[in-house]
Amino acid sequence: MRLCCCGSSSSSDAGRCRISMESVRLLFLNILIVFCTCSASPPNFVLIFADDLGFGDLGCYGHPSSLTPNLDRMAAGGLLFTDFYCTSPVCSPSRASLLTGRYQTRSGIYPGVLYPGSIGGLPLNETTIAEVLKPLGYATAAVGKWHLGFGANGTFLPTKQGFDKYLGIPYSHDMGPCHNLTCFPPDVKCFGLCDVGTVTVPLMYNEIIKQQPVNFLSLERTYSDFATNFITTSAKKKQPFFLYYPSHHTHYPQYAGPGAAGRSLRGSFGDALLELDTTIGDLLTTLEKTGVINNTLVFFTSDNGPELMRMSRGGNAGLLKCGKGTTYDGGMREPAIAFWPGTIRPGVTHEMASTLDILPTIARLAGAKLPQVMLDGFDMTDILVNHGKSIREAMMFYPTDPNEIYGLFALRLGKYKAHFYTRGASHSGTTPDQDCPVFAVLKAHDPPLIFDLEADPSEHYPLNLQGRPDLQALLERIKNVKQRFEASMVFGESQVSKGTDPNLAPCCNPQCSPKPRCCHC
């Protein structure tokens, strides 16, 4: 390999220099991968997934009153993403894509979300990140919101999907009556009714119900203790570990224990966010105390955009358009931070990336085999380690109820985003933008609306294609990418459409009567 002077005035010398420096960069990357996968201590992974957190909700993303010192610390010492996407504007399908590296349409986690009594769930033949790592001897644990199915006798719980241990609520914590439960001390009741007519929300350890209804005031401390103990135990055993922490914060109804309640400037939403941030601080402190922080990739992001219908209790998309439930960027563009002291240099990346890319990245860093299925994710290692370019060419946007007739609602190619269909959502009501609420009915666009997201991240001003041969050429490229992708998409059997059976909802006293009121322990 030949190194040359980058100040050379010769164009051929400059070209050779660029090639040589690229070779150096790739060599460094390959050395790092070999070191990580062949050393006595394979890297650990902590994956933190917030709930309904918007692009504009964190202090490090510009919110003026959010109190997030630990996330801000991660952002200052790690890599902050400006163009990071989830795959669905609602919970269950987004989580399926994160854990499998595949669009939710392939695994069948659509339309909408799974419920306590859902018959279906994430198919057991899907391969999760935990199952990718298990053959390499990793300890695996999940703590928090699962929301990928419960099923008959806990068929779809994390312990059936590659996780050694699980502590958490198997679905969303608003999927049960909550109006008489305490969300803030000393006895502030939860805001709203939540879902009536089903069992109260349970707390599960592995496949056993430990508490029903859950105690919101102590829940986060319970999670933090479980997660830090898992890290400590794994570190003492010198066993590599994968911790998946899908938090309930900041989903409705917000809650917080004594350590966070009333301490933020943002009311209930800010208190819930602070409690999440505090747990993240506990995890970072434990990684430091056990001496493994320099061998651990900590990755933080969120499942979908903010639930704007909750107004000040619903989060903030910043300058992005609309929020949860929509395929505008406010619904699917998320804060994301990668933190790995000594390996990831501090900085900001504008490269496009996605939750889909986390599985192949972890597999690469751990030296694990990829699942022998069609993956939609790409290895982000070069972005993380070298602040390099993304392999990802495009990002696809499916609505909450995808089908093969309509196909993609939108597609991002480079800095341009094309909307073939637009539609509002009840989750994004109450905003002044008339494109966001449920009253903004489905509209087809032919030609599609095209936005330059670098010049217009709020998707306010569609480009005029008339008299612009460059944009006409761009449109053809977008159509070709869309056609190739949709030709490769095989929709899996819808798990949500299998329906629900009230008898499947988790009950700590399954023989009791009358249900669901008697499910209390």
N, C-alpha and C positions, 0 to 999 in steps of 0.2 A: 504494500500500500504506500502510495507516494503523497506526501504533504507538500503544499505549495503556498506561495504568498498570495493572500487575498487582495493585496493592493496592486497586483499586476495589471498593466494597462492592456494587455493582450486579451481579446475576447476568448480566444481558444484556451489561454492560461486560466482565465476566470472560470470558464466552463469546467476545465479539469479540476479547479479548486473546489467548485461546488460539488462535483462528483466525489472528490476526496473527502471533503468535510462531511458529506452525507454518509460516506463509508465509515468514517470515524464515529459518527453518531450511532449508526446501526451496530457497529462493533461494540460500543459501550453498552447499548441496550442488550445485546446478546450475552455479553459478559455478566450483566446484572441478572438476567434470567437464569443463566447457568449457576451463578452464585446462589440465587434464591432457591432453586430447585435441587441443587446438589449439596448444599451445605448441611451441617448437622441440625440446623434449625430452620425448617421451612417457614415461610411467612405466615402470620396469623391474619385473620380478617374479621373486622367488626363492621357490620352493615346496619346502618340506622335509617329507618324509613318513617318519616313523619306522616301525619294524616291531615289532608285538606289544608296543607300549608301553601300559601301563595308565593309567587316570585318576589313580591315586595314585603314579605313579613319579617325578615330577619334584619337585625341591625347592620350586619355586614353587607346586606343588599340595599341599604339605604333607608330602612324604616326609622323615623326619628324617635320613637318612644318604646320600641321593643327592647327588652332587657335579655340579651343573649350573650353573656361574656364568654362562655366556653365555645360556642359556635363561632363567635368572632375571633377567638384565639385560633381555632382550627383554620379559619379563612386566612388569617394573617400569616400563619406558619405553613399553610398548605396551598393547594391549587383550587381556585374558585372558578366555577363554570358559569358562563353567561348564556349558553345555548344548549341546555341539557333538557331532555324530554322524557316524560313517561309515555305510555302507549295507550292510555285510556283516561277519559276525564272522570271516571268513577273507580271505586276501591278494588273490588275483587279482580276484574280483568287486569288492572295495573299491577297487582301483586303477583298474578300468575306469570306475567311477562318478565317481571324482575327476577323471579326465582328460576325460570326455565330458559330465558334468552330467546323466547319465541312470542310472536304476537298472540294475543288472547284468542284470536280466531282459530288458530291451529289447535289449541288445547281445549277449546269449547267453553271457556269462561266468558260467556256472553248469553243473551243481552242483559245488561244491568248487573246486579250483584246477587250473591248468595245470602240466604236467610237462615235463621236458626233451624227451621224444619226442612231445609232444602234436601231433596233426594240426591242430587248430584254434588260434585266437588271436583277439585283438581284431579284429573285421572291419575291413577297410581302408576301408569306406564310413562307418564311425563317424568323427566329427570330434573331434579332441583339442584341448586348449587351445593346443598348439603350432600346429596347423593354423588355429585361429582368428586367431592373431597373425601368422602368416607373411605374409599379404597386406599388412600394414602395415609390412613391412620389418624385423621383429624377427629378431634372431639367437636361435636356440633350441638348447638342449643338455640332455641327460639324463645323469645320472651315478648309478650304483648299481644297485639291484634293479628290473628291469623287470617280469617275471612276468606279461606279457600275451601270451605266446606267442613261440616261436622259428620253428617251421614249416619247410617245405621251403626250403632255401637262404636261410634268414633272412627268410622272407616277412613276419613280424609284428614285426620288430625296430623300435626307436624311429625309426631312419632312414627307415622306410617309413610313419611315423605323424606326420610334421611336424617331426622334430628334425634339425637340421643335423649334430649330433655326438652320439655316445654312447660312454661308457666305463662298463663295468659287467658284472655277471653277469645273464644274461637270465632267470633264475628265482631261486628261493630258494636260499640258499647251503648248505642242508642236503640239497639234492636231488642227492646224490652221496656216495660213500664218504668219510668224513672221519676215521675212527678213527686213521689213521696220519699225519694232517696236524697241523702245529703251530698252535695257536690263541693261545698266550701265550708270551712269551720266558722263558727261553732256548730251551726245547724242551718246553713243556707241551702235550701232545696234546689235541685237541678232545674235549670231553665227549660221549660217546655214539658210536654207529656211523654215524648219519645214514642216507641211502638207499644200500643196496648194490645191485649188479647193474646200475649205469648208469655213464656216464662221470664222471670227476672234474670238479669245478666249474671252468668256464672263465672267464677274464677277456677281454672283447671290447672292441675299439676299432672303433666303427662296425659293420662286418659281418665283421671279421677277428678270429680268436682270437689273442690276444697271449701268453697264458699258460694252461697247463692241467697240473696243477691250480693254482689261484690261491694266491698267497702271502698268507695272512691277516695276517701281521705288518706287511707294507708296504701292504696294500690301502687303508687309510683315508688314508694320506699320499698315495698315488697319486690317490685321489679328490679330496682337498683341492687338490692341485696342479692337476689338470685343471679343477676348478670355479673356482679363483681366477684361473687363466690365461684362462679364458673370460670372466670378468667384466672383467678388465684389458684384454683385447683389444677387447671390445665398447665399453668406456668410451673407449678411445683413438680408436676409429673414430667415436665419438659415435653409435653404433647402439643403439637400445633392445634389451633382451634379456630372455629368459625362461629361467631356469635351474630345472630340475626335478631335485631331489635326493632320490630315494627310498632311504633308507639301509637297510642290512642290520641295523644295530643296532636293537633289542636281541633279535632273533630267535635262537632256538637254532640251532647252538651258538654261544655268545658267544665273541668273540675281541677282542683289543686288542694294539696294537703297543707298543713300548718307552715311548712317551710317556704312556701311560695305564695300562698293566698294573701292578697292585699299588698304585695311587695312591688308589683310592676306599675307602670303608668298607663297600661292599656286595658285595665279592667279585667274581666274574667278571661278573655282571650290571652291577654298578656301574661296573666298569672299561670295559665296552663302552659304557655310557651316557655316561661321561666322554669317551670317544674321539669319540662322535658330537657331544657338546657342544663339544669342542675344534675340530672341523671347522666347526661353526656359528660359533664365534669367529673362525676364519680367514676365513670368508665376510664377516662383519660388518667385520672389519678391512680387508679388500680393498675393500669398498664405501666405507668412510671414506677410504682412501688415494686412491682414484680419484675422489673427490668426487661420487659418485652416491648416497650413502646417503639423502639427503633427497629423492631422486626414485625410491626403490625400496620397493615393498611386499614385506616378507619375511613369509611365512606358514608357520607350523609346526603340524603335527598328526600323527596316527598312523593306521595302516590298520585296526587292530582292537584288541581288548583283550588282556590278558596271557595267556600260556599257563601257567595255574596248575598243570598237571600236572608242570611242571618245578620246582615248589616255589620255593626261594629263587633259582633260576636262571630263573624264569619271569615275573617282573614282578608288579605289584600294582595291583589295581583300586580301592584305597582303600576308601571306604565303599559302593561299588557292588556289586551282586549278581553273582556268578559272573564269567566271563571269556570268553576266546576260544572260538568255536564256538557260543555261545548268543546268544539274542536278549534276554536280560536286559541291563540297562544296562552291566554290567561288560564285556560283549562288544562294545559298539558306541558307548559314550559316551567321548569321547576328550579328552585335553588339546588345547588349540588356542590359539595366540598370534598376533596380528597386530601387526607392528612397522613403523612408517613415520614416522621423526622429522619433526616439523613438520606432519604431516597427521593422524596418529592420536594423540589425547590419551591419556595413561596412564589406565588404569581397568580395571574388571571389568564384563562384560556377562552378564546372565542370560537374554538372548534366545536362542531356539532357532535353531540354524543347522546346516549340514551340509557335508560335502565336496562334495555336489552343487552347492552355491551358489558354489563357487570359480570355475568357468568363467564363468557370467554376470556375476560381479563383475569379474573381470579384463577381460572383453569390454567392460563399461561403462566402466571406467577407461581402457582403451586406445582406446576409440572404435571397437571392432571389431564386425563383424556377427555375430549369433548364427547357429548352424547352423539350417537350415530343417527341423528335426525336432522331435519332442516332447521338450522338456527338463523335467527334474524339479527343477532348481535355481532359486534366486531371487537377485536382486541384493542383496548384503549391504552396499553402499556406505554406506547411511545408518547402519547399525550401526557400521561402522568409523570413519566421519568424524564423526558426530554423537552416537555412543552412542545411536542411535535405536532404534526398534522394528523387529522382524523382520517381513518379509513372509510368512515361512513359517508356515503354519497348523498343519501336522501333519508328523510323521515316521513313515515306514513301516519295518517290521522284517520282513525276509525271513530264513528260515533258510539254512544253507549249501547246502541242496538244494531250492530253491523249485520249486513247480509250480502249475499253474492249478487243480488240484483243491483243494488246501488254501488257496492264496492267502496272505495276510499272516498271520504268526504274532502280530504285535503292532502297535499303532498308538499314537503319542503325539499327543494333542490338547491344546494349551496345557500346563498342568502335570500333566495326567492321562495315564496310560499304561494301555492295555487289552491284556491277553494273551488271545488266542483259542486259542492253543496254547502249551504250554511243553514244553521238552525239555532235558536235559543234554547234555554233550559230553565226549568223551575229553580234549580240550584243557583242560577245566576240572575235571579230577579232582583228588583229594588234599585238597580243602577240606572243612571240617566241614559245610558246607551241603549237605544231601542233594538239593537241587534242581539242583546243578551238574554232577556227574559223568555219565558215559555211562549209568549204571544208572538215572538218572532218565528213564524212557521217555516217549514222546510222550503228552501228555494234552490232550484237548480241553476247553475251558471255555465253557459256555453257561448263563448269561450269562458274558461274559469276566471275568477277574480285573481289577479296576481299582485302580490305585495313585495316590495323590497324591504325585508326585515331589518336591514342595517340602517336604512334611511327612515323607515317608518315601522318601528317595532310594535306600535299600537294598532297596526292594520286598519288605519283610517282611510288611506288614499290608494285605491287600486290603480295600477299603471294603465295608461292608455296605450293599447296595442296598435292603434292606427298610425300608419306612416313610420313604424318602428320595425324594420326588418330584423334587428337584433333581438327584439322581444318575440317576434314571430318565430325565430329560430329557437329561442328559449322555450317557447310553448311546445314546439315539436319535441324537444328533448324531454320536457316534463311528461308529455303524453306517452313517449316511448318508455320512460322509466316506469310510469304507472302501468302500462300494458304488460311489461315484463314481470313486474311484481305481482300483479293480479293473476297472471298466468301461472305463477308459482304457488299461489295461495290455495291450499286445500282446507276448507272449513271443517273443523272437528265437530262432532256431535255436541249440540248445545247442552251444557250441564244445567244451566239455569232453567231451561225450558222443560226439564224433567219434572218440574213442579215441586210442591212442598207437601209434607205430611206432618201435622202438628205433633204426632207421637214421636217424631225424631228429635224434637227440640230437647236439649240436654236438661235433665231433671235429676237433682240429687236424691230424690226419693221416688223412683220410677213407678212404684206401686201405689202411690198416694192418690187421694181423691178429695175434692174435685181439682182437676188440673185446669189451668196452669197455676192457680193461686197456691196450691199446696207444695209447689217446688220451692222449698225454703229450708235452709239448713245452715 
